[in-house]
Amino acid sequence: MKRLIALMMMVMFSTAALTACNTMAGAGKDVQKVGEKVEDKAQDCKDGKC
């Protein structure tokens, strides 16, 4: 019985960890896109198009 409980806890932890990785990867991509937009706008202002 203890073995079954330990196995179930490992499965639940692994699933949670994998889900968190996917979520963080998506958030990282969003932040990267925002950073690119800021860089583009800063470059435009530097070139006098602002």
mmJSON file of the N, C-alpha and C atoms, coordinates in Angstrom:
{"data_MODEL":{"atom_site":{
"group_PDB":["ATOM","ATOM","ATOM","ATOM","ATOM","ATOM","ATOM","ATOM","ATOM","ATOM","ATOM","ATOM","ATOM","ATOM","ATOM","ATOM","ATOM","ATOM","ATOM","ATOM","ATOM","ATOM","ATOM","ATOM","ATOM","ATOM","ATOM","ATOM","ATOM","ATOM","ATOM","ATOM","ATOM","ATOM","ATOM","ATOM","ATOM","ATOM","ATOM","ATOM","ATOM","ATOM","ATOM","ATOM","ATOM","ATOM","ATOM","ATOM","ATOM","ATOM","ATOM","ATOM","ATOM","ATOM","ATOM","ATOM","ATOM","ATOM","ATOM","ATOM","ATOM","ATOM","ATOM","ATOM","ATOM","ATOM","ATOM","ATOM","ATOM","ATOM","ATOM","ATOM","ATOM","ATOM","ATOM","ATOM","ATOM","ATOM","ATOM","ATOM","ATOM","ATOM","ATOM","ATOM","ATOM","ATOM","ATOM","ATOM","ATOM","ATOM","ATOM","ATOM","ATOM","ATOM","ATOM","ATOM","ATOM","ATOM","ATOM","ATOM","ATOM","ATOM","ATOM","ATOM","ATOM","ATOM","ATOM","ATOM","ATOM","ATOM","ATOM","ATOM","ATOM","ATOM","ATOM","ATOM","ATOM","ATOM","ATOM","ATOM","ATOM","ATOM","ATOM","ATOM","ATOM","ATOM","ATOM","ATOM","ATOM","ATOM","ATOM","ATOM","ATOM","ATOM","ATOM","ATOM","ATOM","ATOM","ATOM","ATOM","ATOM","ATOM","ATOM","ATOM","ATOM","ATOM","ATOM","ATOM","ATOM","ATOM"],
"id":[1,2,3,4,5,6,7,8,9,10,11,12,13,14,15,16,17,18,19,20,21,22,23,24,25,26,27,28,29,30,31,32,33,34,35,36,37,38,39,40,41,42,43,44,45,46,47,48,49,50,51,52,53,54,55,56,57,58,59,60,61,62,63,64,65,66,67,68,69,70,71,72,73,74,75,76,77,78,79,80,81,82,83,84,85,86,87,88,89,90,91,92,93,94,95,96,97,98,99,100,101,102,103,104,105,106,107,108,109,110,111,112,113,114,115,116,117,118,119,120,121,122,123,124,125,126,127,128,129,130,131,132,133,134,135,136,137,138,139,140,141,142,143,144,145,146,147,148,149,150],
"type_symbol":["N","C","C","N","C","C","N","C","C","N","C","C","N","C","C","N","C","C","N","C","C","N","C","C","N","C","C","N","C","C","N","C","C","N","C","C","N","C","C","N","C","C","N","C","C","N","C","C","N","C","C","N","C","C","N","C","C","N","C","C","N","C","C","N","C","C","N","C","C","N","C","C","N","C","C","N","C","C","N","C","C","N","C","C","N","C","C","N","C","C","N","C","C","N","C","C","N","C","C","N","C","C","N","C","C","N","C","C","N","C","C","N","C","C","N","C","C","N","C","C","N","C","C","N","C","C","N","C","C","N","C","C","N","C","C","N","C","C","N","C","C","N","C","C","N","C","C","N","C","C"],
"label_atom_id":["N","CA","C","N","CA","C","N","CA","C","N","CA","C","N","CA","C","N","CA","C","N","CA","C","N","CA","C","N","CA","C","N","CA","C","N","CA","C","N","CA","C","N","CA","C","N","CA","C","N","CA","C","N","CA","C","N","CA","C","N","CA","C","N","CA","C","N","CA","C","N","CA","C","N","CA","C","N","CA","C","N","CA","C","N","CA","C","N","CA","C","N","CA","C","N","CA","C","N","CA","C","N","CA","C","N","CA","C","N","CA","C","N","CA","C","N","CA","C","N","CA","C","N","CA","C","N","CA","C","N","CA","C","N","CA","C","N","CA","C","N","CA","C","N","CA","C","N","CA","C","N","CA","C","N","CA","C","N","CA","C","N","CA","C","N","CA","C","N","CA","C","N","CA","C"],
"label_alt_id":[null,null,null,null,null,null,null,null,null,null,null,null,null,null,null,null,null,null,null,null,null,null,null,null,null,null,null,null,null,null,null,null,null,null,null,null,null,null,null,null,null,null,null,null,null,null,null,null,null,null,null,null,null,null,null,null,null,null,null,null,null,null,null,null,null,null,null,null,null,null,null,null,null,null,null,null,null,null,null,null,null,null,null,null,null,null,null,null,null,null,null,null,null,null,null,null,null,null,null,null,null,null,null,null,null,null,null,null,null,null,null,null,null,null,null,null,null,null,null,null,null,null,null,null,null,null,null,null,null,null,null,null,null,null,null,null,null,null,null,null,null,null,null,null,null,null,null,null,null,null],
"label_comp_id":["MET","MET","MET","LYS","LYS","LYS","ARG","ARG","ARG","LEU","LEU","LEU","ILE","ILE","ILE","ALA","ALA","ALA","LEU","LEU","LEU","MET","MET","MET","MET","MET","MET","MET","MET","MET","VAL","VAL","VAL","MET","MET","MET","PHE","PHE","PHE","SER","SER","SER","THR","THR","THR","ALA","ALA","ALA","ALA","ALA","ALA","LEU","LEU","LEU","THR","THR","THR","ALA","ALA","ALA","CYS","CYS","CYS","ASN","ASN","ASN","THR","THR","THR","MET","MET","MET","ALA","ALA","ALA","GLY","GLY","GLY","ALA","ALA","ALA","GLY","GLY","GLY","LYS","LYS","LYS","ASP","ASP","ASP","VAL","VAL","VAL","GLN","GLN","GLN","LYS","LYS","LYS","VAL","VAL","VAL","GLY","GLY","GLY","GLU","GLU","GLU","LYS","LYS","LYS","VAL","VAL","VAL","GLU","GLU","GLU","ASP","ASP","ASP","LYS","LYS","LYS","ALA","ALA","ALA","GLN","GLN","GLN","ASP","ASP","ASP","CYS","CYS","CYS","LYS","LYS","LYS","ASP","ASP","ASP","GLY","GLY","GLY","LYS","LYS","LYS","CYS","CYS","CYS"],
"label_asym_id":["A","A","A","A","A","A","A","A","A","A","A","A","A","A","A","A","A","A","A","A","A","A","A","A","A","A","A","A","A","A","A","A","A","A","A","A","A","A","A","A","A","A","A","A","A","A","A","A","A","A","A","A","A","A","A","A","A","A","A","A","A","A","A","A","A","A","A","A","A","A","A","A","A","A","A","A","A","A","A","A","A","A","A","A","A","A","A","A","A","A","A","A","A","A","A","A","A","A","A","A","A","A","A","A","A","A","A","A","A","A","A","A","A","A","A","A","A","A","A","A","A","A","A","A","A","A","A","A","A","A","A","A","A","A","A","A","A","A","A","A","A","A","A","A","A","A","A","A","A","A"],
"label_entity_id":["1","1","1","1","1","1","1","1","1","1","1","1","1","1","1","1","1","1","1","1","1","1","1","1","1","1","1","1","1","1","1","1","1","1","1","1","1","1","1","1","1","1","1","1","1","1","1","1","1","1","1","1","1","1","1","1","1","1","1","1","1","1","1","1","1","1","1","1","1","1","1","1","1","1","1","1","1","1","1","1","1","1","1","1","1","1","1","1","1","1","1","1","1","1","1","1","1","1","1","1","1","1","1","1","1","1","1","1","1","1","1","1","1","1","1","1","1","1","1","1","1","1","1","1","1","1","1","1","1","1","1","1","1","1","1","1","1","1","1","1","1","1","1","1","1","1","1","1","1","1"],
"label_seq_id":[1,1,1,2,2,2,3,3,3,4,4,4,5,5,5,6,6,6,7,7,7,8,8,8,9,9,9,10,10,10,11,11,11,12,12,12,13,13,13,14,14,14,15,15,15,16,16,16,17,17,17,18,18,18,19,19,19,20,20,20,21,21,21,22,22,22,23,23,23,24,24,24,25,25,25,26,26,26,27,27,27,28,28,28,29,29,29,30,30,30,31,31,31,32,32,32,33,33,33,34,34,34,35,35,35,36,36,36,37,37,37,38,38,38,39,39,39,40,40,40,41,41,41,42,42,42,43,43,43,44,44,44,45,45,45,46,46,46,47,47,47,48,48,48,49,49,49,50,50,50],
"pdbx_PDB_ins_code":[null,null,null,null,null,null,null,null,null,null,null,null,null,null,null,null,null,null,null,null,null,null,null,null,null,null,null,null,null,null,null,null,null,null,null,null,null,null,null,null,null,null,null,null,null,null,null,null,null,null,null,null,null,null,null,null,null,null,null,null,null,null,null,null,null,null,null,null,null,null,null,null,null,null,null,null,null,null,null,null,null,null,null,null,null,null,null,null,null,null,null,null,null,null,null,null,null,null,null,null,null,null,null,null,null,null,null,null,null,null,null,null,null,null,null,null,null,null,null,null,null,null,null,null,null,null,null,null,null,null,null,null,null,null,null,null,null,null,null,null,null,null,null,null,null,null,null,null,null,null],
"Cartn_x":[0.821,0.0,0.867,1.933,2.822,3.49,3.791,4.434,3.502,2.238,1.25,1.081,1.019,0.884,2.106,3.293,4.52,4.541,4.112,4.073,3.085,1.923,0.919,1.424,2.126,2.662,3.731,4.554,5.573,4.934,3.876,3.173,2.556,1.939,1.314,2.363,3.501,4.569,5.145,5.357,5.904,4.964,3.676,2.689,2.674,2.709,2.705,3.968,5.096,6.354,6.35,5.866,5.838,4.87,3.757,2.788,3.384,4.076,4.698,5.747,6.493,7.507,6.854,5.751,5.064,4.522,4.007,3.469,4.578,5.702,6.824,7.411,7.422,7.931,7.039,5.742,4.809,4.957,5.129,5.316,6.615,7.636,8.919,8.816,8.066,7.867,7.103,6.103,5.337,6.224,7.044,7.942,8.947,9.414,10.367,9.741,8.495,7.81,7.643,7.287,7.138,8.484,9.544,10.876,11.265,10.911,11.208,10.451,9.206,8.414,9.025,9.48,10.102,11.387,12.174,13.405,13.103,12.092,11.721,11.306,10.485,10.031,11.194,12.106,13.267,14.136,14.285,15.067,14.396,13.066,12.328,12.521,12.457,12.63,14.065,14.998,16.403,16.629,15.888,16.006,15.173,14.45,13.673,12.266,11.765,10.427,9.391,9.775,8.918,7.938],
"Cartn_y":[-1.194,0.0,1.261,1.274,2.434,2.643,1.542,1.625,2.271,1.913,2.475,3.983,4.365,5.784,6.563,6.011,6.676,6.817,5.787,5.827,6.886,6.942,7.935,9.357,9.566,10.892,11.285,10.332,10.611,10.987,10.294,10.597,11.985,12.322,13.636,14.748,14.542,15.539,15.727,14.629,14.7,15.446,15.167,15.844,17.342,17.703,19.119,19.817,19.159,19.757,19.962,19.007,19.14,20.238,20.345,21.396,22.768,22.893,24.166,24.561,23.596,23.902,24.46,23.862,24.357,25.759,26.018,27.33,28.373,28.054,28.989,29.234,28.21,28.39,29.365,29.234,30.149,31.569,31.708,33.037,33.653,32.851,33.344,33.855,33.158,33.597,34.912,35.059,36.312,37.476,37.273,38.327,38.68,37.675,37.917,38.778,38.493,39.279,40.728,40.943,42.304,43.024,42.339,42.935,43.332,42.502,42.827,44.081,44.204,45.39,46.65,46.556,47.701,48.086,47.085,47.369,48.041,47.555,48.149,49.615,49.884,51.249,52.146,51.632,52.421,52.74,51.795,52.028,53.065,52.985,53.978,55.386,55.519,56.823,57.323,56.407,56.778,57.301,56.737,57.154,58.399,58.932,60.146,59.908,58.702,58.377,58.389,58.818,58.747,59.883],
"Cartn_z":[0.0,0.0,0.0,0.815,0.859,-0.5,-1.151,-2.462,-3.485,-3.445,-4.35,-4.111,-2.867,-2.529,-2.998,-2.787,-3.221,-4.741,-5.443,-6.901,-7.393,-6.781,-7.166,-6.909,-5.817,-5.508,-6.53,-6.94,-7.951,-9.278,-9.656,-10.904,-10.842,-9.729,-9.584,-9.628,-8.967,-8.962,-10.364,-11.071,-12.428,-13.36,-13.256,-14.092,-13.796,-12.54,-12.16,-12.66,-12.56,-12.998,-14.502,-15.255,-16.712,-17.15,-16.48,-16.798,-16.504,-15.407,-15.054,-16.086,-16.597,-17.608,-18.863,-19.286,-20.474,-20.249,-19.077,-18.764,-18.75,-18.145,-18.08,-19.469,-20.297,-21.658,-22.422,-22.269,-22.925,-22.408,-21.109,-20.526,-21.014,-21.131,-21.624,-23.052,-23.878,-25.265,-25.308,-24.452,-24.397,-23.986,-22.975,-22.505,-23.598,-24.31,-25.39,-26.494,-26.84,-27.867,-27.433,-26.175,-25.66,-25.715,-25.34,-25.402,-26.814,-27.785,-29.179,-29.622,-29.21,-29.557,-28.946,-27.704,-27.042,-27.773,-28.152,-28.895,-30.235,-30.922,-32.208,-32.033,-31.028,-30.784,-30.398,-29.582,-29.183,-30.403,-31.278,-32.49,-33.384,-33.498,-34.283,-33.714,-32.395,-31.761,-31.942,-31.915,-32.115,-33.533,-34.486,-35.875,-36.201,-35.22,-35.421,-35.939,-35.889,-36.385,-35.266,-34.123,-32.953,-32.874],
"occupancy":[1.0,1.0,1.0,1.0,1.0,1.0,1.0,1.0,1.0,1.0,1.0,1.0,1.0,1.0,1.0,1.0,1.0,1.0,1.0,1.0,1.0,1.0,1.0,1.0,1.0,1.0,1.0,1.0,1.0,1.0,1.0,1.0,1.0,1.0,1.0,1.0,1.0,1.0,1.0,1.0,1.0,1.0,1.0,1.0,1.0,1.0,1.0,1.0,1.0,1.0,1.0,1.0,1.0,1.0,1.0,1.0,1.0,1.0,1.0,1.0,1.0,1.0,1.0,1.0,1.0,1.0,1.0,1.0,1.0,1.0,1.0,1.0,1.0,1.0,1.0,1.0,1.0,1.0,1.0,1.0,1.0,1.0,1.0,1.0,1.0,1.0,1.0,1.0,1.0,1.0,1.0,1.0,1.0,1.0,1.0,1.0,1.0,1.0,1.0,1.0,1.0,1.0,1.0,1.0,1.0,1.0,1.0,1.0,1.0,1.0,1.0,1.0,1.0,1.0,1.0,1.0,1.0,1.0,1.0,1.0,1.0,1.0,1.0,1.0,1.0,1.0,1.0,1.0,1.0,1.0,1.0,1.0,1.0,1.0,1.0,1.0,1.0,1.0,1.0,1.0,1.0,1.0,1.0,1.0,1.0,1.0,1.0,1.0,1.0,1.0],
"B_iso_or_equiv":[0.0,0.0,0.0,0.0,0.0,0.0,0.0,0.0,0.0,0.0,0.0,0.0,0.0,0.0,0.0,0.0,0.0,0.0,0.0,0.0,0.0,0.0,0.0,0.0,0.0,0.0,0.0,0.0,0.0,0.0,0.0,0.0,0.0,0.0,0.0,0.0,0.0,0.0,0.0,0.0,0.0,0.0,0.0,0.0,0.0,0.0,0.0,0.0,0.0,0.0,0.0,0.0,0.0,0.0,0.0,0.0,0.0,0.0,0.0,0.0,0.0,0.0,0.0,0.0,0.0,0.0,0.0,0.0,0.0,0.0,0.0,0.0,0.0,0.0,0.0,0.0,0.0,0.0,0.0,0.0,0.0,0.0,0.0,0.0,0.0,0.0,0.0,0.0,0.0,0.0,0.0,0.0,0.0,0.0,0.0,0.0,0.0,0.0,0.0,0.0,0.0,0.0,0.0,0.0,0.0,0.0,0.0,0.0,0.0,0.0,0.0,0.0,0.0,0.0,0.0,0.0,0.0,0.0,0.0,0.0,0.0,0.0,0.0,0.0,0.0,0.0,0.0,0.0,0.0,0.0,0.0,0.0,0.0,0.0,0.0,0.0,0.0,0.0,0.0,0.0,0.0,0.0,0.0,0.0,0.0,0.0,0.0,0.0,0.0,0.0],
"pdbx_formal_charge":[null,null,null,null,null,null,null,null,null,null,null,null,null,null,null,null,null,null,null,null,null,null,null,null,null,null,null,null,null,null,null,null,null,null,null,null,null,null,null,null,null,null,null,null,null,null,null,null,null,null,null,null,null,null,null,null,null,null,null,null,null,null,null,null,null,null,null,null,null,null,null,null,null,null,null,null,null,null,null,null,null,null,null,null,null,null,null,null,null,null,null,null,null,null,null,null,null,null,null,null,null,null,null,null,null,null,null,null,null,null,null,null,null,null,null,null,null,null,null,null,null,null,null,null,null,null,null,null,null,null,null,null,null,null,null,null,null,null,null,null,null,null,null,null,null,null,null,null,null,null],
"auth_seq_id":[1,1,1,2,2,2,3,3,3,4,4,4,5,5,5,6,6,6,7,7,7,8,8,8,9,9,9,10,10,10,11,11,11,12,12,12,13,13,13,14,14,14,15,15,15,16,16,16,17,17,17,18,18,18,19,19,19,20,20,20,21,21,21,22,22,22,23,23,23,24,24,24,25,25,25,26,26,26,27,27,27,28,28,28,29,29,29,30,30,30,31,31,31,32,32,32,33,33,33,34,34,34,35,35,35,36,36,36,37,37,37,38,38,38,39,39,39,40,40,40,41,41,41,42,42,42,43,43,43,44,44,44,45,45,45,46,46,46,47,47,47,48,48,48,49,49,49,50,50,50],
"auth_comp_id":["MET","MET","MET","LYS","LYS","LYS","ARG","ARG","ARG","LEU","LEU","LEU","ILE","ILE","ILE","ALA","ALA","ALA","LEU","LEU","LEU","MET","MET","MET","MET","MET","MET","MET","MET","MET","VAL","VAL","VAL","MET","MET","MET","PHE","PHE","PHE","SER","SER","SER","THR","THR","THR","ALA","ALA","ALA","ALA","ALA","ALA","LEU","LEU","LEU","THR","THR","THR","ALA","ALA","ALA","CYS","CYS","CYS","ASN","ASN","ASN","THR","THR","THR","MET","MET","MET","ALA","ALA","ALA","GLY","GLY","GLY","ALA","ALA","ALA","GLY","GLY","GLY","LYS","LYS","LYS","ASP","ASP","ASP","VAL","VAL","VAL","GLN","GLN","GLN","LYS","LYS","LYS","VAL","VAL","VAL","GLY","GLY","GLY","GLU","GLU","GLU","LYS","LYS","LYS","VAL","VAL","VAL","GLU","GLU","GLU","ASP","ASP","ASP","LYS","LYS","LYS","ALA","ALA","ALA","GLN","GLN","GLN","ASP","ASP","ASP","CYS","CYS","CYS","LYS","LYS","LYS","ASP","ASP","ASP","GLY","GLY","GLY","LYS","LYS","LYS","CYS","CYS","CYS"],
"auth_asym_id":["A","A","A","A","A","A","A","A","A","A","A","A","A","A","A","A","A","A","A","A","A","A","A","A","A","A","A","A","A","A","A","A","A","A","A","A","A","A","A","A","A","A","A","A","A","A","A","A","A","A","A","A","A","A","A","A","A","A","A","A","A","A","A","A","A","A","A","A","A","A","A","A","A","A","A","A","A","A","A","A","A","A","A","A","A","A","A","A","A","A","A","A","A","A","A","A","A","A","A","A","A","A","A","A","A","A","A","A","A","A","A","A","A","A","A","A","A","A","A","A","A","A","A","A","A","A","A","A","A","A","A","A","A","A","A","A","A","A","A","A","A","A","A","A","A","A","A","A","A","A"],
"auth_atom_id":["N","CA","C","N","CA","C","N","CA","C","N","CA","C","N","CA","C","N","CA","C","N","CA","C","N","CA","C","N","CA","C","N","CA","C","N","CA","C","N","CA","C","N","CA","C","N","CA","C","N","CA","C","N","CA","C","N","CA","C","N","CA","C","N","CA","C","N","CA","C","N","CA","C","N","CA","C","N","CA","C","N","CA","C","N","CA","C","N","CA","C","N","CA","C","N","CA","C","N","CA","C","N","CA","C","N","CA","C","N","CA","C","N","CA","C","N","CA","C","N","CA","C","N","CA","C","N","CA","C","N","CA","C","N","CA","C","N","CA","C","N","CA","C","N","CA","C","N","CA","C","N","CA","C","N","CA","C","N","CA","C","N","CA","C","N","CA","C","N","CA","C","N","CA","C"],
"pdbx_PDB_model_num":[1,1,1,1,1,1,1,1,1,1,1,1,1,1,1,1,1,1,1,1,1,1,1,1,1,1,1,1,1,1,1,1,1,1,1,1,1,1,1,1,1,1,1,1,1,1,1,1,1,1,1,1,1,1,1,1,1,1,1,1,1,1,1,1,1,1,1,1,1,1,1,1,1,1,1,1,1,1,1,1,1,1,1,1,1,1,1,1,1,1,1,1,1,1,1,1,1,1,1,1,1,1,1,1,1,1,1,1,1,1,1,1,1,1,1,1,1,1,1,1,1,1,1,1,1,1,1,1,1,1,1,1,1,1,1,1,1,1,1,1,1,1,1,1,1,1,1,1,1,1]
}}}
